[in-house]
Amino acid sequence: MKNSEEKTREKIQRLLVTGDNRLKQGVDPEKARQSFLQALELAIAQRSSALCLEQAQFVAQRKELESQLHAQRRRKNRLEE
C-alpha cells in the first residue's frame, strides 16, 4: 500500500507528463501551464507539510532535553542541601 507521500509524488509526475504531452501535441499552452502549476502547488504543499513535521519533531526533542536538564538541576540542588 502506498503512503500519502508516494501518491503525491506520483500525481506530481503525472501532471508534469501531462503538461509536457500537451505542449508536444500542440494543445493550448494555457492547459499545459495549468498542469505545471498544479504540479508545483502539490510539490510546495508536500514540502511545507514535511517542514511542519520536522519543526514539530524538533520542538518535541527540545522540550525533552529541557525536561532532562531541569531534572538534573533539581537533583543537583537536592545534593547540595
N, CA, C and O atoms as a Maestro MAE file, in Angstrom:
{
 s_m_m2io_version
 :::
 2.0.0
}

f_m_ct {
 s_m_title
 :::
 protein
 m_atom[324] {
  # First column is atom index #
  i_m_mmod_type
  r_m_x_coord
  r_m_y_coord
  r_m_z_coord
  i_m_residue_number
  s_m_chain_name
  s_m_pdb_residue_name
  s_m_pdb_atom_name
  i_m_atomic_number
  :::
  1 25 0.848 -1.190 0.000 1 A "MET " " N  " 7
  2 3 0.000 0.000 0.000 1 A "MET " " CA " 6
  3 2 0.890 1.248 0.000 1 A "MET " " C  " 6
  4 15 1.863 1.324 0.749 1 A "MET " " O  " 8
  5 25 0.552 2.202 -0.829 2 A "LYS " " N  " 7
  6 3 1.358 3.410 -0.965 2 A "LYS " " CA " 6
  7 2 0.968 4.423 0.095 2 A "LYS " " C  " 6
  8 15 -0.202 4.585 0.442 2 A "LYS " " O  " 8
  9 25 1.998 5.102 0.598 3 A "ASN " " N  " 7
  10 3 1.697 6.141 1.573 3 A "ASN " " CA " 6
  11 2 1.339 7.442 0.848 3 A "ASN " " C  " 6
  12 15 1.445 7.539 -0.375 3 A "ASN " " O  " 8
  13 25 0.931 8.401 1.603 4 A "SER " " N  " 7
  14 3 0.461 9.675 1.059 4 A "SER " " CA " 6
  15 2 1.555 10.386 0.256 4 A "SER " " C  " 6
  16 15 1.281 10.977 -0.788 4 A "SER " " O  " 8
  17 25 2.783 10.325 0.747 5 A "GLU " " N  " 7
  18 3 3.882 11.000 0.054 5 A "GLU " " CA " 6
  19 2 4.129 10.385 -1.324 5 A "GLU " " C  " 6
  20 15 4.365 11.102 -2.296 5 A "GLU " " O  " 8
  21 25 4.074 9.058 -1.402 6 A "GLU " " N  " 7
  22 3 4.275 8.385 -2.691 6 A "GLU " " CA " 6
  23 2 3.155 8.731 -3.669 6 A "GLU " " C  " 6
  24 15 3.401 8.963 -4.852 6 A "GLU " " O  " 8
  25 25 1.927 8.762 -3.164 7 A "LYS " " N  " 7
  26 3 0.788 9.100 -4.019 7 A "LYS " " CA " 6
  27 2 0.928 10.524 -4.550 7 A "LYS " " C  " 6
  28 15 0.669 10.785 -5.725 7 A "LYS " " O  " 8
  29 25 1.336 11.434 -3.684 8 A "THR " " N  " 7
  30 3 1.513 12.825 -4.111 8 A "THR " " CA " 6
  31 2 2.624 12.925 -5.145 8 A "THR " " C  " 6
  32 15 2.489 13.634 -6.142 8 A "THR " " O  " 8
  33 25 3.721 12.216 -4.909 9 A "ARG " " N  " 7
  34 3 4.834 12.239 -5.857 9 A "ARG " " CA " 6
  35 2 4.380 11.723 -7.235 9 A "ARG " " C  " 6
  36 15 4.737 12.291 -8.267 9 A "ARG " " O  " 8
  37 25 3.596 10.652 -7.232 10 A "GLU " " N  " 7
  38 3 3.102 10.104 -8.496 10 A "GLU " " CA " 6
  39 2 2.160 11.085 -9.193 10 A "GLU " " C  " 6
  40 15 2.187 11.214 -10.417 10 A "GLU " " O  " 8
  41 25 1.338 11.767 -8.419 11 A "LYS " " N  " 7
  42 3 0.411 12.740 -9.010 11 A "LYS " " CA " 6
  43 2 1.192 13.908 -9.617 11 A "LYS " " C  " 6
  44 15 0.849 14.396 -10.694 11 A "LYS " " O  " 8
  45 25 2.236 14.348 -8.925 12 A "ILE " " N  " 7
  46 3 3.076 15.430 -9.460 12 A "ILE " " CA " 6
  47 2 3.698 14.982 -10.776 12 A "ILE " " C  " 6
  48 15 3.707 15.732 -11.752 12 A "ILE " " O  " 8
  49 25 4.213 13.767 -10.799 13 A "GLN " " N  " 7
  50 3 4.839 13.250 -12.021 13 A "GLN " " CA " 6
  51 2 3.821 13.173 -13.162 13 A "GLN " " C  " 6
  52 15 4.127 13.544 -14.296 13 A "GLN " " O  " 8
  53 25 2.609 12.691 -12.861 14 A "ARG " " N  " 7
  54 3 1.568 12.606 -13.898 14 A "ARG " " CA " 6
  55 2 1.228 13.992 -14.451 14 A "ARG " " C  " 6
  56 15 1.054 14.166 -15.657 14 A "ARG " " O  " 8
  57 25 1.137 14.970 -13.552 15 A "LEU " " N  " 7
  58 3 0.826 16.328 -14.001 15 A "LEU " " CA " 6
  59 2 1.935 16.901 -14.879 15 A "LEU " " C  " 6
  60 15 1.657 17.588 -15.862 15 A "LEU " " O  " 8
  61 25 3.176 16.626 -14.531 16 A "LEU " " N  " 7
  62 3 4.295 17.106 -15.346 16 A "LEU " " CA " 6
  63 2 4.291 16.440 -16.724 16 A "LEU " " C  " 6
  64 15 4.509 17.099 -17.740 16 A "LEU " " O  " 8
  65 25 4.045 15.152 -16.747 17 A "VAL " " N  " 7
  66 3 3.985 14.433 -18.029 17 A "VAL " " CA " 6
  67 2 2.810 14.948 -18.859 17 A "VAL " " C  " 6
  68 15 2.937 15.142 -20.068 17 A "VAL " " O  " 8
  69 25 1.674 15.167 -18.212 18 A "THR " " N  " 7
  70 3 0.502 15.689 -18.917 18 A "THR " " CA " 6
  71 2 0.812 17.045 -19.543 18 A "THR " " C  " 6
  72 15 0.505 17.279 -20.712 18 A "THR " " O  " 8
  73 25 1.419 17.931 -18.766 19 A "GLY " " N  " 7
  74 3 1.778 19.250 -19.294 19 A "GLY " " CA " 6
  75 2 2.739 19.145 -20.463 19 A "GLY " " C  " 6
  76 15 2.587 19.838 -21.468 19 A "GLY " " O  " 8
  77 25 3.730 18.272 -20.326 20 A "ASP " " N  " 7
  78 3 4.709 18.071 -21.395 20 A "ASP " " CA " 6
  79 2 4.030 17.521 -22.652 20 A "ASP " " C  " 6
  80 15 4.295 17.987 -23.760 20 A "ASP " " O  " 8
  81 25 3.160 16.536 -22.476 21 A "ASN " " N  " 7
  82 3 2.448 15.965 -23.623 21 A "ASN " " CA " 6
  83 2 1.568 16.996 -24.304 21 A "ASN " " C  " 6
  84 15 1.483 17.033 -25.531 21 A "ASN " " O  " 8
  85 25 0.919 17.827 -23.515 22 A "ARG " " N  " 7
  86 3 0.064 18.866 -24.103 22 A "ARG " " CA " 6
  87 2 0.876 19.820 -24.969 22 A "ARG " " C  " 6
  88 15 0.434 20.232 -26.042 22 A "ARG " " O  " 8
  89 25 2.075 20.169 -24.488 23 A "LEU " " N  " 7
  90 3 2.927 21.051 -25.285 23 A "LEU " " CA " 6
  91 2 3.349 20.364 -26.587 23 A "LEU " " C  " 6
  92 15 3.320 20.968 -27.660 23 A "LEU " " O  " 8
  93 25 3.737 19.099 -26.472 24 A "LYS " " N  " 7
  94 3 4.195 18.361 -27.658 24 A "LYS " " CA " 6
  95 2 3.081 18.165 -28.676 24 A "LYS " " C  " 6
  96 15 3.336 18.121 -29.879 24 A "LYS " " O  " 8
  97 25 1.844 18.046 -28.194 25 A "GLN " " N  " 7
  98 3 0.709 17.786 -29.077 25 A "GLN " " CA " 6
  99 2 0.108 19.078 -29.639 25 A "GLN " " C  " 6
  100 15 -0.832 19.035 -30.432 25 A "GLN " " O  " 8
  101 25 0.641 20.202 -29.234 26 A "GLY " " N  " 7
  102 3 0.156 21.468 -29.765 26 A "GLY " " CA " 6
  103 2 -1.140 21.950 -29.146 26 A "GLY " " C  " 6
  104 15 -1.826 22.802 -29.711 26 A "GLY " " O  " 8
  105 25 -1.478 21.405 -27.981 27 A "VAL " " N  " 7
  106 3 -2.677 21.849 -27.268 27 A "VAL " " CA " 6
  107 2 -2.424 23.265 -26.756 27 A "VAL " " C  " 6
  108 15 -1.279 23.702 -26.646 27 A "VAL " " O  " 8
  109 25 -3.490 23.961 -26.450 28 A "ASP " " N  " 7
  110 3 -3.388 25.322 -25.922 28 A "ASP " " CA " 6
  111 2 -2.336 25.370 -24.801 28 A "ASP " " C  " 6
  112 15 -2.452 24.643 -23.814 28 A "ASP " " O  " 8
  113 25 -1.323 26.213 -24.947 29 A "PRO " " N  " 7
  114 3 -0.260 26.292 -23.925 29 A "PRO " " CA " 6
  115 2 -0.793 26.602 -22.523 29 A "PRO " " C  " 6
  116 15 -0.160 26.244 -21.530 29 A "PRO " " O  " 8
  117 25 -1.934 27.254 -22.437 30 A "GLU " " N  " 7
  118 3 -2.509 27.567 -21.130 30 A "GLU " " CA " 6
  119 2 -2.895 26.282 -20.393 30 A "GLU " " C  " 6
  120 15 -2.766 26.213 -19.170 30 A "GLU " " O  " 8
  121 25 -3.365 25.269 -21.117 31 A "LYS " " N  " 7
  122 3 -3.712 23.994 -20.489 31 A "LYS " " CA " 6
  123 2 -2.459 23.313 -19.955 31 A "LYS " " C  " 6
  124 15 -2.482 22.732 -18.870 31 A "LYS " " O  " 8
  125 25 -1.369 23.382 -20.710 32 A "ALA " " N  " 7
  126 3 -0.102 22.807 -20.247 32 A "ALA " " CA " 6
  127 2 0.371 23.561 -19.010 32 A "ALA " " C  " 6
  128 15 0.833 22.963 -18.038 32 A "ALA " " O  " 8
  129 25 0.249 24.868 -19.066 33 A "ARG " " N  " 7
  130 3 0.655 25.702 -17.928 33 A "ARG " " CA " 6
  131 2 -0.131 25.328 -16.676 33 A "ARG " " C  " 6
  132 15 0.434 25.267 -15.584 33 A "ARG " " O  " 8
  133 25 -1.418 25.080 -16.827 34 A "GLN " " N  " 7
  134 3 -2.248 24.694 -15.683 34 A "GLN " " CA " 6
  135 2 -1.748 23.390 -15.052 34 A "GLN " " C  " 6
  136 15 -1.709 23.263 -13.828 34 A "GLN " " O  " 8
  137 25 -1.371 22.435 -15.887 35 A "SER " " N  " 7
  138 3 -0.839 21.165 -15.365 35 A "SER " " CA " 6
  139 2 0.451 21.404 -14.593 35 A "SER " " C  " 6
  140 15 0.646 20.863 -13.505 35 A "SER " " O  " 8
  141 25 1.331 22.223 -15.169 36 A "PHE " " N  " 7
  142 3 2.597 22.516 -14.493 36 A "PHE " " CA " 6
  143 2 2.370 23.247 -13.168 36 A "PHE " " C  " 6
  144 15 3.037 22.960 -12.174 36 A "PHE " " O  " 8
  145 25 1.431 24.188 -13.159 37 A "LEU " " N  " 7
  146 3 1.145 24.919 -11.926 37 A "LEU " " CA " 6
  147 2 0.542 24.007 -10.854 37 A "LEU " " C  " 6
  148 15 0.859 24.145 -9.673 37 A "LEU " " O  " 8
  149 25 -0.317 23.085 -11.258 38 A "GLN " " N  " 7
  150 3 -0.877 22.137 -10.292 38 A "GLN " " CA " 6
  151 2 0.235 21.276 -9.692 38 A "GLN " " C  " 6
  152 15 0.246 21.013 -8.489 38 A "GLN " " O  " 8
  153 25 1.161 20.845 -10.533 39 A "ALA " " N  " 7
  154 3 2.288 20.045 -10.039 39 A "ALA " " CA " 6
  155 2 3.121 20.863 -9.052 39 A "ALA " " C  " 6
  156 15 3.541 20.354 -8.013 39 A "ALA " " O  " 8
  157 25 3.352 22.119 -9.381 40 A "LEU " " N  " 7
  158 3 4.128 22.990 -8.491 40 A "LEU " " CA " 6
  159 2 3.418 23.198 -7.164 40 A "LEU " " C  " 6
  160 15 4.054 23.153 -6.111 40 A "LEU " " O  " 8
  161 25 2.115 23.426 -7.198 41 A "GLU " " N  " 7
  162 3 1.340 23.624 -5.966 41 A "GLU " " CA " 6
  163 2 1.400 22.385 -5.075 41 A "GLU " " C  " 6
  164 15 1.552 22.498 -3.859 41 A "GLU " " O  " 8
  165 25 1.281 21.207 -5.681 42 A "LEU " " N  " 7
  166 3 1.379 19.970 -4.900 42 A "LEU " " CA " 6
  167 2 2.765 19.814 -4.276 42 A "LEU " " C  " 6
  168 15 2.898 19.428 -3.115 42 A "LEU " " O  " 8
  169 25 3.790 20.118 -5.066 43 A "ALA " " N  " 7
  170 3 5.158 19.990 -4.558 43 A "ALA " " CA " 6
  171 2 5.407 20.942 -3.391 43 A "ALA " " C  " 6
  172 15 6.037 20.571 -2.401 43 A "ALA " " O  " 8
  173 25 4.915 22.157 -3.513 44 A "ILE " " N  " 7
  174 3 5.074 23.141 -2.434 44 A "ILE " " CA " 6
  175 2 4.325 22.688 -1.186 44 A "ILE " " C  " 6
  176 15 4.850 22.769 -0.076 44 A "ILE " " O  " 8
  177 25 3.107 22.216 -1.370 45 A "ALA " " N  " 7
  178 3 2.310 21.757 -0.221 45 A "ALA " " CA " 6
  179 2 2.981 20.569 0.463 45 A "ALA " " C  " 6
  180 15 3.011 20.484 1.691 45 A "ALA " " O  " 8
  181 25 3.515 19.659 -0.340 46 A "GLN " " N  " 7
  182 3 4.175 18.480 0.230 46 A "GLN " " CA " 6
  183 2 5.405 18.900 1.022 46 A "GLN " " C  " 6
  184 15 5.635 18.399 2.123 46 A "GLN " " O  " 8
  185 25 6.189 19.805 0.478 47 A "ARG " " N  " 7
  186 3 7.394 20.265 1.177 47 A "ARG " " CA " 6
  187 2 7.028 21.022 2.443 47 A "ARG " " C  " 6
  188 15 7.680 20.864 3.475 47 A "ARG " " O  " 8
  189 25 5.995 21.839 2.368 48 A "SER " " N  " 7
  190 3 5.542 22.583 3.536 48 A "SER " " CA " 6
  191 2 5.117 21.631 4.646 48 A "SER " " C  " 6
  192 15 5.432 21.844 5.816 48 A "SER " " O  " 8
  193 25 4.408 20.594 4.270 49 A "SER " " N  " 7
  194 3 3.963 19.592 5.241 49 A "SER " " CA " 6
  195 2 5.161 18.910 5.890 49 A "SER " " C  " 6
  196 15 5.175 18.691 7.101 49 A "SER " " O  " 8
  197 25 6.161 18.574 5.086 50 A "ALA " " N  " 7
  198 3 7.367 17.931 5.612 50 A "ALA " " CA " 6
  199 2 8.101 18.863 6.574 50 A "ALA " " C  " 6
  200 15 8.608 18.418 7.603 50 A "ALA " " O  " 8
  201 25 8.159 20.156 6.242 51 A "LEU " " N  " 7
  202 3 8.835 21.119 7.117 51 A "LEU " " CA " 6
  203 2 8.102 21.259 8.443 51 A "LEU " " C  " 6
  204 15 8.735 21.377 9.492 51 A "LEU " " O  " 8
  205 25 6.779 21.246 8.405 52 A "CYS " " N  " 7
  206 3 5.991 21.343 9.645 52 A "CYS " " CA " 6
  207 2 6.253 20.131 10.532 52 A "CYS " " C  " 6
  208 15 6.377 20.264 11.749 52 A "CYS " " O  " 8
  209 25 6.338 18.967 9.932 53 A "LEU " " N  " 7
  210 3 6.619 17.758 10.694 53 A "LEU " " CA " 6
  211 2 8.007 17.837 11.321 53 A "LEU " " C  " 6
  212 15 8.178 17.510 12.496 53 A "LEU " " O  " 8
  213 25 8.995 18.268 10.546 54 A "GLU " " N  " 7
  214 3 10.352 18.410 11.070 54 A "GLU " " CA " 6
  215 2 10.386 19.403 12.229 54 A "GLU " " C  " 6
  216 15 11.058 19.167 13.233 54 A "GLU " " O  " 8
  217 25 9.668 20.503 12.090 55 A "GLN " " N  " 7
  218 3 9.637 21.508 13.148 55 A "GLN " " CA " 6
  219 2 8.988 20.944 14.406 55 A "GLN " " C  " 6
  220 15 9.469 21.191 15.512 55 A "GLN " " O  " 8
  221 25 7.917 20.201 14.253 56 A "ALA " " N  " 7
  222 3 7.241 19.598 15.410 56 A "ALA " " CA " 6
  223 2 8.161 18.604 16.112 56 A "ALA " " C  " 6
  224 15 8.191 18.549 17.341 56 A "ALA " " O  " 8
  225 25 8.906 17.826 15.346 57 A "GLN " " N  " 7
  226 3 9.845 16.873 15.943 57 A "GLN " " CA " 6
  227 2 10.959 17.608 16.682 57 A "GLN " " C  " 6
  228 15 11.372 17.189 17.764 57 A "GLN " " O  " 8
  229 25 11.443 18.701 16.101 58 A "PHE " " N  " 7
  230 3 12.479 19.490 16.749 58 A "PHE " " CA " 6
  231 2 11.988 20.057 18.074 58 A "PHE " " C  " 6
  232 15 12.701 20.013 19.076 58 A "PHE " " O  " 8
  233 25 10.772 20.589 18.078 59 A "VAL " " N  " 7
  234 3 10.204 21.163 19.299 59 A "VAL " " CA " 6
  235 2 10.053 20.079 20.368 59 A "VAL " " C  " 6
  236 15 10.352 20.316 21.538 59 A "VAL " " O  " 8
  237 25 9.597 18.911 19.974 60 A "ALA " " N  " 7
  238 3 9.435 17.808 20.932 60 A "ALA " " CA " 6
  239 2 10.785 17.399 21.521 60 A "ALA " " C  " 6
  240 15 10.895 17.164 22.724 60 A "ALA " " O  " 8
  241 25 11.801 17.314 20.678 61 A "GLN " " N  " 7
  242 3 13.144 16.965 21.171 61 A "GLN " " CA " 6
  243 2 13.667 18.041 22.120 61 A "GLN " " C  " 6
  244 15 14.262 17.735 23.153 61 A "GLN " " O  " 8
  245 25 13.442 19.283 21.762 62 A "ARG " " N  " 7
  246 3 13.901 20.388 22.615 62 A "ARG " " CA " 6
  247 2 13.216 20.338 23.976 62 A "ARG " " C  " 6
  248 15 13.868 20.517 25.005 62 A "ARG " " O  " 8
  249 25 11.912 20.097 23.988 63 A "LYS " " N  " 7
  250 3 11.189 20.019 25.258 63 A "LYS " " CA " 6
  251 2 11.703 18.862 26.112 63 A "LYS " " C  " 6
  252 15 11.829 18.991 27.330 63 A "LYS " " O  " 8
  253 25 11.996 17.739 25.476 64 A "GLU " " N  " 7
  254 3 12.528 16.587 26.206 64 A "GLU " " CA " 6
  255 2 13.887 16.924 26.818 64 A "GLU " " C  " 6
  256 15 14.141 16.598 27.978 64 A "GLU " " O  " 8
  257 25 14.754 17.569 26.054 65 A "LEU " " N  " 7
  258 3 16.071 17.958 26.581 65 A "LEU " " CA " 6
  259 2 15.943 18.969 27.719 65 A "LEU " " C  " 6
  260 15 16.665 18.885 28.712 65 A "LEU " " O  " 8
  261 25 15.032 19.913 27.573 66 A "GLU " " N  " 7
  262 3 14.813 20.893 28.641 66 A "GLU " " CA " 6
  263 2 14.313 20.200 29.906 66 A "GLU " " C  " 6
  264 15 14.715 20.554 31.014 66 A "GLU " " O  " 8
  265 25 13.453 19.231 29.740 67 A "SER " " N  " 7
  266 3 12.927 18.473 30.874 67 A "SER " " CA " 6
  267 2 14.054 17.705 31.576 67 A "SER " " C  " 6
  268 15 14.128 17.682 32.804 67 A "SER " " O  " 8
  269 25 14.913 17.089 30.795 68 A "GLN " " N  " 7
  270 3 16.047 16.353 31.369 68 A "GLN " " CA " 6
  271 2 16.997 17.294 32.107 68 A "GLN " " C  " 6
  272 15 17.483 16.970 33.190 68 A "GLN " " O  " 8
  273 25 17.257 18.449 31.520 69 A "LEU " " N  " 7
  274 3 18.127 19.439 32.156 69 A "LEU " " CA " 6
  275 2 17.530 19.920 33.472 69 A "LEU " " C  " 6
  276 15 18.240 20.060 34.468 69 A "LEU " " O  " 8
  277 25 16.238 20.168 33.473 70 A "HIS " " N  " 7
  278 3 15.549 20.619 34.681 70 A "HIS " " CA " 6
  279 2 15.646 19.548 35.779 70 A "HIS " " C  " 6
  280 15 15.881 19.868 36.945 70 A "HIS " " O  " 8
  281 25 15.464 18.284 35.401 71 A "ALA " " N  " 7
  282 3 15.552 17.186 36.372 71 A "ALA " " CA " 6
  283 2 16.972 17.094 36.944 71 A "ALA " " C  " 6
  284 15 17.146 16.871 38.142 71 A "ALA " " O  " 8
  285 25 17.970 17.264 36.097 72 A "GLN " " N  " 7
  286 3 19.355 17.229 36.580 72 A "GLN " " CA " 6
  287 2 19.622 18.362 37.567 72 A "GLN " " C  " 6
  288 15 20.285 18.158 38.583 72 A "GLN " " O  " 8
  289 25 19.117 19.536 37.276 73 A "ARG " " N  " 7
  290 3 19.312 20.676 38.173 73 A "ARG " " CA " 6
  291 2 18.639 20.438 39.522 73 A "ARG " " C  " 6
  292 15 19.193 20.791 40.563 73 A "ARG " " O  " 8
  293 25 17.438 19.837 39.509 74 A "ARG " " N  " 7
  294 3 16.753 19.534 40.773 74 A "ARG " " CA " 6
  295 2 17.561 18.542 41.601 74 A "ARG " " C  " 6
  296 15 17.703 18.699 42.813 74 A "ARG " " O  " 8
  297 25 18.095 17.507 40.927 75 A "ARG " " N  " 7
  298 3 18.912 16.523 41.657 75 A "ARG " " CA " 6
  299 2 20.157 17.181 42.246 75 A "ARG " " C  " 6
  300 15 20.534 16.905 43.386 75 A "ARG " " O  " 8
  301 25 20.788 18.046 41.467 76 A "LYS " " N  " 7
  302 3 21.984 18.735 41.930 76 A "LYS " " CA " 6
  303 2 21.672 19.599 43.148 76 A "LYS " " C  " 6
  304 15 22.424 19.610 44.123 76 A "LYS " " O  " 8
  305 25 20.545 20.327 43.082 77 A "ASN " " N  " 7
  306 3 20.152 21.196 44.194 77 A "ASN " " CA " 6
  307 2 19.863 20.378 45.457 77 A "ASN " " C  " 6
  308 15 20.195 20.807 46.562 77 A "ASN " " O  " 8
  309 25 19.245 19.204 45.295 78 A "ARG " " N  " 7
  310 3 18.971 18.341 46.461 78 A "ARG " " CA " 6
  311 2 20.258 17.847 47.086 78 A "ARG " " C  " 6
  312 15 20.367 17.756 48.309 78 A "ARG " " O  " 8
  313 25 21.238 17.523 46.244 79 A "LEU " " N  " 7
  314 3 22.513 17.039 46.756 79 A "LEU " " CA " 6
  315 2 23.274 18.135 47.513 79 A "LEU " " C  " 6
  316 15 23.992 17.852 48.472 79 A "LEU " " O  " 8
  317 25 23.112 19.365 47.079 80 A "GLU " " N  " 7
  318 3 23.807 20.481 47.701 80 A "GLU " " CA " 6
  319 2 23.165 20.897 49.024 80 A "GLU " " C  " 6
  320 15 23.802 21.588 49.819 80 A "GLU " " O  " 8
  321 25 21.926 20.493 49.276 81 A "GLU " " N  " 7
  322 3 21.238 20.910 50.509 81 A "GLU " " CA " 6
  323 2 21.738 20.183 51.707 81 A "GLU " " C  " 6
  324 15 21.262 20.421 52.816 81 A "GLU " " O  " 8
  :::
 }
 m_bond[323] {
  # First column is bond index #
  i_m_from
  i_m_to
  i_m_order
  :::
  1 1 2 1
  2 2 3 1
  3 3 4 2
  4 3 5 1
  5 5 6 1
  6 6 7 1
  7 7 8 2
  8 7 9 1
  9 9 10 1
  10 10 11 1
  11 11 12 2
  12 11 13 1
  13 13 14 1
  14 14 15 1
  15 15 16 2
  16 15 17 1
  17 17 18 1
  18 18 19 1
  19 19 20 2
  20 19 21 1
  21 21 22 1
  22 22 23 1
  23 23 24 2
  24 23 25 1
  25 25 26 1
  26 26 27 1
  27 27 28 2
  28 27 29 1
  29 29 30 1
  30 30 31 1
  31 31 32 2
  32 31 33 1
  33 33 34 1
  34 34 35 1
  35 35 36 2
  36 35 37 1
  37 37 38 1
  38 38 39 1
  39 39 40 2
  40 39 41 1
  41 41 42 1
  42 42 43 1
  43 43 44 2
  44 43 45 1
  45 45 46 1
  46 46 47 1
  47 47 48 2
  48 47 49 1
  49 49 50 1
  50 50 51 1
  51 51 52 2
  52 51 53 1
  53 53 54 1
  54 54 55 1
  55 55 56 2
  56 55 57 1
  57 57 58 1
  58 58 59 1
  59 59 60 2
  60 59 61 1
  61 61 62 1
  62 62 63 1
  63 63 64 2
  64 63 65 1
  65 65 66 1
  66 66 67 1
  67 67 68 2
  68 67 69 1
  69 69 70 1
  70 70 71 1
  71 71 72 2
  72 71 73 1
  73 73 74 1
  74 74 75 1
  75 75 76 2
  76 75 77 1
  77 77 78 1
  78 78 79 1
  79 79 80 2
  80 79 81 1
  81 81 82 1
  82 82 83 1
  83 83 84 2
  84 83 85 1
  85 85 86 1
  86 86 87 1
  87 87 88 2
  88 87 89 1
  89 89 90 1
  90 90 91 1
  91 91 92 2
  92 91 93 1
  93 93 94 1
  94 94 95 1
  95 95 96 2
  96 95 97 1
  97 97 98 1
  98 98 99 1
  99 99 100 2
  100 99 101 1
  101 101 102 1
  102 102 103 1
  103 103 104 2
  104 103 105 1
  105 105 106 1
  106 106 107 1
  107 107 108 2
  108 107 109 1
  109 109 110 1
  110 110 111 1
  111 111 112 2
  112 111 113 1
  113 113 114 1
  114 114 115 1
  115 115 116 2
  116 115 117 1
  117 117 118 1
  118 118 119 1
  119 119 120 2
  120 119 121 1
  121 121 122 1
  122 122 123 1
  123 123 124 2
  124 123 125 1
  125 125 126 1
  126 126 127 1
  127 127 128 2
  128 127 129 1
  129 129 130 1
  130 130 131 1
  131 131 132 2
  132 131 133 1
  133 133 134 1
  134 134 135 1
  135 135 136 2
  136 135 137 1
  137 137 138 1
  138 138 139 1
  139 139 140 2
  140 139 141 1
  141 141 142 1
  142 142 143 1
  143 143 144 2
  144 143 145 1
  145 145 146 1
  146 146 147 1
  147 147 148 2
  148 147 149 1
  149 149 150 1
  150 150 151 1
  151 151 152 2
  152 151 153 1
  153 153 154 1
  154 154 155 1
  155 155 156 2
  156 155 157 1
  157 157 158 1
  158 158 159 1
  159 159 160 2
  160 159 161 1
  161 161 162 1
  162 162 163 1
  163 163 164 2
  164 163 165 1
  165 165 166 1
  166 166 167 1
  167 167 168 2
  168 167 169 1
  169 169 170 1
  170 170 171 1
  171 171 172 2
  172 171 173 1
  173 173 174 1
  174 174 175 1
  175 175 176 2
  176 175 177 1
  177 177 178 1
  178 178 179 1
  179 179 180 2
  180 179 181 1
  181 181 182 1
  182 182 183 1
  183 183 184 2
  184 183 185 1
  185 185 186 1
  186 186 187 1
  187 187 188 2
  188 187 189 1
  189 189 190 1
  190 190 191 1
  191 191 192 2
  192 191 193 1
  193 193 194 1
  194 194 195 1
  195 195 196 2
  196 195 197 1
  197 197 198 1
  198 198 199 1
  199 199 200 2
  200 199 201 1
  201 201 202 1
  202 202 203 1
  203 203 204 2
  204 203 205 1
  205 205 206 1
  206 206 207 1
  207 207 208 2
  208 207 209 1
  209 209 210 1
  210 210 211 1
  211 211 212 2
  212 211 213 1
  213 213 214 1
  214 214 215 1
  215 215 216 2
  216 215 217 1
  217 217 218 1
  218 218 219 1
  219 219 220 2
  220 219 221 1
  221 221 222 1
  222 222 223 1
  223 223 224 2
  224 223 225 1
  225 225 226 1
  226 226 227 1
  227 227 228 2
  228 227 229 1
  229 229 230 1
  230 230 231 1
  231 231 232 2
  232 231 233 1
  233 233 234 1
  234 234 235 1
  235 235 236 2
  236 235 237 1
  237 237 238 1
  238 238 239 1
  239 239 240 2
  240 239 241 1
  241 241 242 1
  242 242 243 1
  243 243 244 2
  244 243 245 1
  245 245 246 1
  246 246 247 1
  247 247 248 2
  248 247 249 1
  249 249 250 1
  250 250 251 1
  251 251 252 2
  252 251 253 1
  253 253 254 1
  254 254 255 1
  255 255 256 2
  256 255 257 1
  257 257 258 1
  258 258 259 1
  259 259 260 2
  260 259 261 1
  261 261 262 1
  262 262 263 1
  263 263 264 2
  264 263 265 1
  265 265 266 1
  266 266 267 1
  267 267 268 2
  268 267 269 1
  269 269 270 1
  270 270 271 1
  271 271 272 2
  272 271 273 1
  273 273 274 1
  274 274 275 1
  275 275 276 2
  276 275 277 1
  277 277 278 1
  278 278 279 1
  279 279 280 2
  280 279 281 1
  281 281 282 1
  282 282 283 1
  283 283 284 2
  284 283 285 1
  285 285 286 1
  286 286 287 1
  287 287 288 2
  288 287 289 1
  289 289 290 1
  290 290 291 1
  291 291 292 2
  292 291 293 1
  293 293 294 1
  294 294 295 1
  295 295 296 2
  296 295 297 1
  297 297 298 1
  298 298 299 1
  299 299 300 2
  300 299 301 1
  301 301 302 1
  302 302 303 1
  303 303 304 2
  304 303 305 1
  305 305 306 1
  306 306 307 1
  307 307 308 2
  308 307 309 1
  309 309 310 1
  310 310 311 1
  311 311 312 2
  312 311 313 1
  313 313 314 1
  314 314 315 1
  315 315 316 2
  316 315 317 1
  317 317 318 1
  318 318 319 1
  319 319 320 2
  320 319 321 1
  321 321 322 1
  322 322 323 1
  323 323 324 2
  :::
 }
}
